[in-house]
Amino acid sequence: MSQGTKRWILRTIHIVFSIPIIGYIYSPFEQVPNYAPATRFVFVPVLALSGLWMWKGHVLRRLISKRLPNKTTGMKTGQELEA
């Protein structure tokens, strides 16, 4: 999967999950308790995680790749040079 496709999927998820939040904000006050749990526990966390991933995903990928063990040596990346 190309980087452009990944960005498009992430942006689409971010936009789709923001639509119910807009509905929550502009809905009549009597309807707010019906939408509150879904908004609080599903839409806002997904929106925050997708936004953070779009903003600082390159840093997270770099941290994860440094911590994963190398498949051939069983050591963490970078330890091969230390030995």
MDAnalysis code that builds the backbone (N, CA, C; Angstrom):
import MDAnalysis as mda
import numpy as np

u = mda.Universe.empty(249, n_residues=83, atom_resindex=np.repeat(np.arange(83), 3), trajectory=True)
u.add_TopologyAttr("name", ["N", "CA", "C"] * 83)
u.add_TopologyAttr("resid", np.arange(1, 84))
u.add_TopologyAttr("resname", ["MET", "SER", "GLN", "GLY", "THR", "LYS", "ARG", "TRP", "ILE", "LEU", "ARG", "THR", "ILE", "HIS", "ILE", "VAL", "PHE", "SER", "ILE", "PRO", "ILE", "ILE", "GLY", "TYR", "ILE", "TYR", "SER", "PRO", "PHE", "GLU", "GLN", "VAL", "PRO", "ASN", "TYR", "ALA", "PRO", "ALA", "THR", "ARG", "PHE", "VAL", "PHE", "VAL", "PRO", "VAL", "LEU", "ALA", "LEU", "SER", "GLY", "LEU", "TRP", "MET", "TRP", "LYS", "GLY", "HIS", "VAL", "LEU", "ARG", "ARG", "LEU", "ILE", "SER", "LYS", "ARG", "LEU", "PRO", "ASN", "LYS", "THR", "THR", "GLY", "MET", "LYS", "THR", "GLY", "GLN", "GLU", "LEU", "GLU", "ALA"])
u.atoms.positions = np.array([
    [0.845, -1.163, 0.000],
    [0.000, 0.000, 0.000],
    [0.900, 1.238, 0.000],
    [0.618, 2.175, -0.869],
    [1.466, 3.357, -0.979],
    [1.186, 4.335, 0.159],
    [2.112, 5.258, 0.349],
    [1.964, 6.255, 1.407],
    [0.770, 7.159, 1.147],
    [0.507, 7.470, -0.115],
    [-0.646, 8.298, -0.451],
    [-1.963, 7.641, -0.070],
    [-2.057, 6.344, -0.286],
    [-3.265, 5.606, 0.076],
    [-3.448, 5.578, 1.584],
    [-2.369, 5.378, 2.319],
    [-2.452, 5.375, 3.782],
    [-2.907, 6.731, 4.309],
    [-2.349, 7.817, 3.739],
    [-2.763, 9.158, 4.155],
    [-4.232, 9.404, 3.847],
    [-4.688, 8.962, 2.675],
    [-6.080, 9.152, 2.289],
    [-7.012, 8.409, 3.251],
    [-6.668, 7.185, 3.617],
    [-7.485, 6.399, 4.551],
    [-7.529, 7.079, 5.914],
    [-6.401, 7.537, 6.394],
    [-6.347, 8.193, 7.705],
    [-7.138, 9.501, 7.706],
    [-7.020, 10.282, 6.657],
    [-7.793, 11.523, 6.566],
    [-9.283, 11.252, 6.482],
    [-9.656, 10.213, 5.742],
    [-11.072, 9.861, 5.627],
    [-11.635, 9.440, 6.981],
    [-10.890, 8.623, 7.723],
    [-11.322, 8.223, 9.066],
    [-11.479, 9.452, 9.952],
    [-10.527, 10.360, 9.885],
    [-10.563, 11.566, 10.706],
    [-11.798, 12.419, 10.377],
    [-12.093, 12.590, 9.117],
    [-13.249, 13.401, 8.719],
    [-14.558, 12.704, 9.065],
    [-14.660, 11.404, 8.800],
    [-15.906, 10.670, 9.067],
    [-16.219, 10.661, 10.560],
    [-15.219, 10.498, 11.406],
    [-15.466, 10.469, 12.840],
    [-15.670, 11.864, 13.429],
    [-15.379, 12.908, 12.671],
    [-15.664, 14.255, 13.158],
    [-17.098, 14.676, 12.869],
    [-17.756, 14.071, 11.915],
    [-19.133, 14.432, 11.563],
    [-20.093, 14.215, 12.726],
    [-20.069, 13.084, 13.445],
    [-20.972, 12.939, 14.593],
    [-20.703, 13.948, 15.717],
    [-19.474, 14.402, 15.860],
    [-19.184, 15.401, 16.884],
    [-19.847, 16.723, 16.525],
    [-19.833, 17.081, 15.256],
    [-20.530, 18.291, 14.816],
    [-22.019, 18.150, 15.081],
    [-22.587, 16.972, 14.813],
    [-23.996, 16.730, 15.119],
    [-24.282, 16.809, 16.606],
    [-23.363, 16.349, 17.409],
    [-23.508, 16.408, 18.867],
    [-23.525, 17.862, 19.340],
    [-22.677, 18.673, 18.780],
    [-22.598, 20.077, 19.192],
    [-23.849, 20.849, 18.796],
    [-24.343, 20.608, 17.593],
    [-25.462, 21.394, 17.092],
    [-26.820, 20.721, 17.266],
    [-26.888, 19.615, 17.957],
    [-28.177, 18.954, 18.169],
    [-28.965, 19.678, 19.264],
    [-30.282, 19.477, 19.287],
    [-31.079, 20.091, 20.359],
    [-30.621, 19.563, 21.727],
    [-30.755, 20.402, 22.741],
    [-30.249, 20.067, 24.068],
    [-30.885, 18.790, 24.627],
    [-32.124, 18.515, 24.264],
    [-32.797, 17.308, 24.757],
    [-32.177, 16.036, 24.182],
    [-31.545, 16.127, 23.036],
    [-30.958, 14.971, 22.367],
    [-29.524, 14.680, 22.834],
    [-28.877, 15.622, 23.488],
    [-27.463, 15.485, 23.859],
    [-27.182, 14.244, 24.712],
    [-28.002, 13.916, 25.731],
    [-27.692, 12.708, 26.523],
    [-27.698, 11.410, 25.707],
    [-28.414, 11.371, 24.599],
    [-28.429, 10.172, 23.756],
    [-27.093, 9.965, 23.039],
    [-26.431, 11.058, 22.687],
    [-25.186, 10.979, 21.914],
    [-23.928, 11.056, 22.776],
    [-24.073, 11.425, 24.038],
    [-22.898, 11.687, 24.879],
    [-21.968, 10.477, 25.036],
    [-22.457, 9.272, 25.382],
    [-21.503, 8.151, 25.574],
    [-20.738, 7.786, 24.302],
    [-21.436, 7.743, 23.180],
    [-20.746, 7.402, 21.931],
    [-19.720, 8.459, 21.566],
    [-20.084, 9.709, 21.755],
    [-19.154, 10.791, 21.437],
    [-17.955, 10.760, 22.371],
    [-18.201, 10.575, 23.644],
    [-17.131, 10.621, 24.641],
    [-16.174, 9.435, 24.536],
    [-16.707, 8.246, 24.280],
    [-15.869, 7.043, 24.349],
    [-15.453, 6.468, 22.993],
    [-16.036, 6.935, 21.901],
    [-15.688, 6.396, 20.580],
    [-15.144, 7.490, 19.670],
    [-15.967, 8.499, 19.391],
    [-15.615, 9.464, 18.360],
    [-14.448, 10.357, 18.743],
    [-14.437, 10.888, 19.940],
    [-13.345, 11.779, 20.351],
    [-12.013, 11.025, 20.450],
    [-11.950, 9.831, 21.063],
    [-10.653, 9.127, 21.078],
    [-10.139, 8.752, 19.684],
    [-11.030, 8.304, 18.804],
    [-10.582, 7.960, 17.447],
    [-10.104, 9.203, 16.724],
    [-10.809, 10.312, 16.900],
    [-10.410, 11.565, 16.281],
    [-9.053, 12.028, 16.816],
    [-8.856, 11.925, 18.120],
    [-7.580, 12.340, 18.713],
    [-6.430, 11.449, 18.243],
    [-6.651, 10.143, 18.231],
    [-5.583, 9.229, 17.800],
    [-5.238, 9.403, 16.326],
    [-6.249, 9.562, 15.484],
    [-5.958, 9.749, 14.062],
    [-5.263, 11.089, 13.823],
    [-5.660, 12.120, 14.567],
    [-4.989, 13.408, 14.433],
    [-3.543, 13.352, 14.889],
    [-3.306, 12.697, 16.021],
    [-1.931, 12.538, 16.493],
    [-1.096, 11.710, 15.531],
    [-1.691, 10.675, 14.967],
    [-0.951, 9.829, 14.029],
    [-0.587, 10.605, 12.769],
    [-1.527, 11.468, 12.288],
    [-1.205, 12.277, 11.112],
    [-0.134, 13.313, 11.443],
    [-0.141, 13.820, 12.673],
    [0.787, 14.876, 13.058],
    [2.163, 14.319, 13.397],
    [2.226, 13.312, 14.252],
    [3.498, 12.792, 14.746],
    [3.682, 11.301, 14.475],
    [3.049, 10.786, 13.446],
    [3.177, 9.369, 13.130],
    [4.589, 8.971, 12.745],
    [5.310, 9.871, 12.097],
    [6.678, 9.544, 11.704],
    [7.573, 9.325, 12.924],
    [7.326, 10.068, 13.999],
    [8.114, 9.894, 15.223],
    [7.761, 8.563, 15.883],
    [6.470, 8.236, 15.950],
    [6.052, 6.961, 16.546],
    [6.590, 5.768, 15.761],
    [6.556, 5.861, 14.433],
    [7.103, 4.756, 13.624],
    [8.590, 4.582, 13.869],
    [9.309, 5.684, 14.026],
    [10.745, 5.602, 14.282],
    [11.017, 4.975, 15.645],
    [10.243, 5.354, 16.659],
    [10.420, 4.767, 17.993],
    [10.093, 3.284, 18.003],
    [9.023, 2.908, 17.315],
    [8.623, 1.500, 17.268],
    [9.670, 0.681, 16.530],
    [10.198, 1.195, 15.423],
    [11.171, 0.413, 14.655],
    [12.482, 0.250, 15.416],
    [12.836, 1.192, 16.287],
    [14.060, 1.041, 17.079],
    [13.889, 0.011, 18.181],
    [12.675, -0.165, 18.671],
    [12.442, -1.072, 19.789],
    [12.142, -2.494, 19.356],
    [11.728, -2.697, 18.118],
    [11.418, -4.047, 17.659],
    [12.709, -4.839, 17.469],
    [12.721, -6.112, 17.883],
    [13.931, -6.912, 17.690],
    [14.138, -7.235, 16.212],
    [15.394, -7.354, 15.848],
    [15.749, -7.702, 14.483],
    [15.429, -9.180, 14.273],
    [14.813, -9.519, 13.162],
    [14.390, -10.899, 12.922],
    [15.569, -11.839, 12.706],
    [16.673, -11.357, 12.173],
    [17.788, -12.250, 11.873],
    [18.698, -12.471, 13.073],
    [18.918, -11.442, 13.898],
    [19.861, -11.590, 15.002],
    [19.187, -11.700, 16.363],
    [17.900, -11.280, 16.450],
    [17.212, -11.306, 17.730],
    [17.575, -10.132, 18.617],
    [18.399, -9.218, 18.104],
    [18.790, -8.043, 18.870],
    [17.982, -6.848, 18.410],
    [17.950, -5.814, 19.252],
    [17.299, -4.583, 18.843],
    [18.100, -3.919, 17.753],
    [17.426, -3.159, 16.922],
    [18.102, -2.469, 15.823],
    [19.168, -1.538, 16.378],
    [20.330, -1.568, 15.793],
    [21.428, -0.723, 16.248],
    [22.411, -1.451, 17.141],
    [22.026, -2.575, 17.751],
    [22.920, -3.316, 18.630],
    [23.924, -4.139, 17.854],
    [23.627, -4.395, 16.582],
    [24.566, -5.205, 15.804],
    [25.900, -4.475, 15.668],
    [25.822, -3.124, 15.584],
    [27.031, -2.338, 15.388],
    [27.835, -2.200, 16.658],
    [27.191, -2.326, 17.826],
    [27.874, -2.166, 19.096],
    [28.783, -3.346, 19.421],
    [28.435, -4.525, 18.961],
    [29.171, -5.734, 19.319],
    [30.510, -5.833, 18.664],
])
